Amino acid sequence: MKKREALILELLSQHGKMEVAALAEQLGVSQVTVRKDLDSMAQKGVIRREHGWAVFGGSDDVGNRLAFHYEEKRQIARKAARLVSVGETVMIENGSCCALLAEEIARTKPSATIITNSAFIASYIRGVEGARVVLLGGDYQNDAQVLVGPILRICAAQFRVDKLFVGADGYVPKIGFTANDHLRVQAVRDMAEQAKQVIVVTESDKFLKDSVVPLAIDKGIAAVVTDQQILPEMEESLRQEGIRVYKAE
């Protein structure tokens, strides 16, 4: 995503909906340039277009969440992508950090294959030349554009991979990572059964939050990729649990 597109997302996150003319004025570029950016972003599913307007998504929309801490998430994605080998097959769960990671893998790891339950991710990286995606089936959650449920479990069981990358909505020492939706948490657990190791990719402010459902993955979390702002006590808590910590540049 270009820097100007990130600025557009920041503006839309503040206002919810803006006219093309107002965006062009704020960014100091022509309306033609803004329309091209908006068309590209709409094709990725990051925003919605209305006549003369750009519209921010709902609170559960991954495109919406991409706007927050975009640069931190992009750096986390770059760091996490270094853990993936050329030609490797990995699983990636739904989420904004995960979407940027999928894009980075598709762009920098030739012949890598991404297995995901995120229709958003499949759409988001479809423009990357050579991107290889296997989209798992299941019950479709419209706002989050993610597949969950018993069919997802059956589909995931057809694969074996070294790595599953997942996001998180919160973290509590001694309890671990948490999320907001129990169906998505179950989908993560089902996918985790088919991976040798589970790696969390999330920005550091999630370590100051809690959510409703613990991930509670049986095999545990092998590693976390986050940014430099993670609190020392949180980093120490992770290390005491035997979790490797990678910090983006």
Secondary structure, 3 states (H helix, E strand, C coil): CCHHHHHHHHHHHHHCEEEHHHHHHHHCCCHHHHHHHHHHHHHCCCCEEECCEEECCCCCCHHHHCCCCHHHHHHHHHHHHCCCCCCCEEEECCCHHHHHHHHHHHHHCCCCEEEECEHHHHHHCCCCCCCEEEECCCEEECCCCEEECHHHHHHHCCCCEEEEEECCCEEECCCEEEECCHHHHHHHHHHHCCEEEEEEECCHHHHHCCCCEECCCCCCCCEEEECCCCCHHHHHHHHHCCCEEEECC
